[in-house]
Amino acid sequence: MYHIIINPASRSGRGAKIWAEQVEPALKAGNTEYQTYFSGKAGEVRQLAAQITAEHAAEPDLTLIVLGGDGTINETLQGIADPSKVILGYIPTGSSNDLARDLGISKDPKAALNLILHNNTPRAMDLGRLTYLDEDQPEESRLFAVSCGIGFDAAVCAEAMSSRIKDTMNRIGLGKLTYLGIALKQLITARKVSCTLTLEDKVHDKKESVELPRFLFVTCMSHRYEGGGFMFCPPAVDHDGVLDLCSVGNISKGLVLLALPTAFFGKHYFVKGINAHTATQMSITASAPLWVHTDGEVTRKSRGFRVECLPSPLIKDIVG
């Protein structure tokens, strides 16, 4: 039995059509046993994932398939109490699809489905966990599959989530240009913030503390891509037990403008002030509240964060 969560609003409303015209007919043609769950509003994917995994906890090799984008995967993770007991399949129908890009999952929904149905060996994959550390609020955590970004890139995600231009660009197949345009706007309007990064890498037995008087952003990545194809961390491997980080600070906006297009090819580290790190755990304290995203999903601002890698041996992961 496959349990399938469908986000009909993915790809600017084309998710429902992709399901009805491509994926469902393929399942029926193969006499596949499945049950569907459609999300209808924000937050419902998380509720559906929690419901499915609770009601079918005793089911051996419980397989949950998600039809949606990176954000749909992220919301699904929030609803799964124990990821080690779930096999997660993915049919990418989002606008950025960075997880699928790195895993090599086809953009063709039927091909992605076929890979799930005929893959008997799920691949191991790390997850990340973000924890908000605000003194006036209780700790709150969110899992992520692709990346967690703090500062500039999260502000881009926050604006993109509500962008009407994004929907228009998606319809004509140019969705990734939305992120580039918003990124340029956010960069121009970004204000000065300072921060301290404290990094610990238990895999490579090293610690590091970084002071950034002029901080722009840090992204913590289990995969190589985010934001519609920006390769901020080219060495990232999703099952090595560490997060790869790209920190940007003490750098002029002009140099960022120069480096940003090269990040599509992972060539941005030629600019002084853009640095690569690895960590099994990182904490950040900022002088002002910053936006933070997990897999492109933005929930709130904060001044303090902890980000950890949950190694793949603890996780039954993405099928694809």
N, C-alpha and C positions, 0 to 999 in steps of 0.2 A: 504494500500500500504506500503510495506517494501522497504526501500532504502538500498542497500547492497554494502558497500565498501569492495573490495577484494584485499588483498595484495598477489599476486601470488608468491612473493619471500619469504614469510614467511616459517619458518621451512626449511631453506636452499633450497627453490625452490619447496617444496611439497605443498605449499598453493594452487596453481592452480589445482593440481591433486585432492586434498581434496575437493575443490569446485566442480569440474567436476564429480567426481565419487561418492561423498557422499551427499553433501549439495544440489546441484541443483536438482538431481533426487528426493530428499525428498520433496523439494518445489513443483516440478511439480506433484508429486504423490498426494499431498494434495490440488492441484489447488490453490495454494497461489499466490496472486498478488504481484509482486515484480519488482524492477528495479535494474540493476547491474551497478557498476562503478569499473573498474579495474585500479589500480595504476601501472604506468610503470617506474617511476623514483623517486628519493629522492625528498621529498617536495610535491609530487602530491597528497598524501592522504589529506594533509591540504587544498589544493586547491579544491579537490572534496568535502570535508566536508563543506567548505564555500559556494560552488556552490549549493549543495543540500539544505542546510538550508536557503539560500537566496531565491532560486527559489520556495521552498515549504513552506515558512514561514507561509502561511495562512492555511496550512493543519493541521487539529486538530490531536493531539497526534502524531505528526511527529516522526516516528520511524526510527532510523538509526542503521543498523546492521553492525558490523565490523568483518571481517574474517581476522585474523592476530595475531600478538603478542602484548605484552605490549607497544612496540614502536609504533605500528600502532594505538592503542588506544590513545597514547599520541599525535601523529600527528593529529588525528581526533579532539581532544579537542582544539588544536590550531586554527582550522578552524571554530569552532562553536562560533558565536558572543554572543549568549545568551543560555547557557546550560539549563536554567530553562524551555526552550520551546522545548526541545528535549528529547526523550526517547532513551537511548542508549543500544543496545543489543550486545552481545559479543560471538563470536565463536572462542575460543583460538586455534591458530595454530602456536604459536611462539616457541622459544627454552626455555624460562624460565617460562612464563605463571604465574607469581606471583600473578597477579590480580585474575585469575581464581582459583588459589590454595586457596586464602583466601576467595573468595566468594563461593567456593564449586561448581564451574561450571565444568561439566564433560569434560574430555579430548576427549571423543567421540564426534566428530562434529555433528552427527545427534542427539545425546542426548542434546547437548547444544542448537541446533536449536529448538528442541521440547520444551525445557524449555521457550524459548523466545515466541514461537507461542502460548503457552497455559498458559502464565503468565499474568493475567489481572491486577495485582497490582505491578507496578514497585517499587523497594525498594529504599529508600532514601540513598544517599551516599555523604559524604563530598568530596570536591576537594581541592587541594592545589594550591597555586600560588607563583612562584619564580619570584623575580624581581632583575635584575642585577643593582648594584649601583656603577658604575665606573664614577669618576669625569670627565673624558675626553670623555664620551660617553652618549647619551641620555638613559633614563631608558627603559628597555625592559623586558617584562614579559612573562612567560610561565606557563600554567596550568599543573597539574599532578594529576593522579588518585591514584597511588600506593605510590610513594616516591620521594623525592629529596635528593640527596647526594652530599656533598661537600668535596673534597679532595681525599683520597685514593680510596673509592669505585667508585667515578666518573672516576678516572684514569683507574680503572679496566674496566669500561663500555666503555671508549674511545678506549682501546686496543681491547676489545672483538668485537666491532662493525666492525673492519677491519681484524679480525682474520680468516685466512683460516682454522686453526685447529678447530675453532668453527663449521664451516660447516661440517667438517669430523665427529666430535664427535656427532653432531646432527643426522647425517645419521645413526649412530649406536646406537642412543638412550642414549648417555652419555653427552649431552650438558652441564649439570650443572658442570661437571668436568672441562670444559673449564674455567669457572669463577674462580674455586678454584685454578687452575694452574696459571692463570694470576694474581690472587690476591697474591699468594706467590711471584711471580716475582716482582710485583709492591711494595710489602712490603719491599723487600730486597733493592730496589733502591730508596725508598722514602727519600726525603731530609727534613731537619728540617725546620718547618714553625711555627710561633706563630700566635695566633688569640685571638679575644675577642668575646664571645657570649653574646648577650643581649636577654633575654627571658621574654616574658609577656604571662601569662595565665589568660585571663579574666574569663574563666569558673570557675576556682578554686581560683581566686582572689590572684594571687601571681606573683612576679617579681624576676628575678635572673640575675646576671651578672657573667660570668665565664671567667677567664683568663687561657689560655692554652699556656704556653711557648713552649711546644713541641706537636703540634697539628697533628693528623693523619687524622681524618675525623669526620664529623657529618652527620647523616642521619635523615631526617624528614619524618615520615611515617604516612599515613592514614590507611595502612594495615600492617599486621604482617611480610610479606616476601618481599625480594628483592634479585636480583642477582642469581636467580635460586633456591631459597629455604632457604636462610639465614634468620633466624627469629631474626632480630636485635631488634625488638620491640614487644615482646610477648603480652603486654597488649593493643596494638593498636586496636581501634574500629573505623570503617569507618563512623560512624554517630553520634559521640559524640561531635562534634564541636571543637575538639582540635587535634593537631598533637603530636604524641609520637616521642621523639628524643633519639637517642643513640649517645653520644659523646665519642670519644677516643682520649686521649692525656696524656702527661706526663707518658708514658709507654714505656718500652723497646720493641724492635722488637721481642725478644724471647718470651715475655709474650703474644704478639699479636699472634704469631705463635701457642702458646699453646691454646689461647682462640678461635681462628678462627673456628676450626672444631666444637667446642661446640655451635657456633652460629646457626648451622643448627637445634639445639634443643632449642634455646633460653636460654642457660645456661651460657652465657659468662660474666654475671655481677659479677661473683665470683672474677674477676681480678680487682684490684685497678687501677683506671685510665680509666675504662670503666663505664660510668654513664648514668642513665636514667633521662629524663626530659619530661615535657609536656609544650606545648605553643600554644597559638592561633596566636602568631606572634613572629618571631625570626629574629634578624639581626646578621650578622657576618662580622667582618673586619679582614683581614689576612695580614701578612707581605709580602706575595708574591702571585702572581696570582695562583689560584687553578682551577682544572677542576670541573665542576658541571654537574650533570645529572638530568633529570626529566624522571622518568619511564625507566631509562636505556638509554635515548637519550641524547647525549652530543653535545652541540653546540659551546661552547667557554669557555675560562678561564676568571676569574675575581678575584678581591681582596675584593669586597664587595657585600653582598647579603641581601635581605629581603625575608623571607618565611612566608606565611600566610595560615590559614585554612579558606576555604569558607564553612560555615556550610550547612548541608544537607537540611534544610528547603528552601534554595534558589536554590536547584539543583534538576531537574528531572534526574534520574540517570540510572545506569546500570540495565538492565533486565537480570536476570540470577539466 
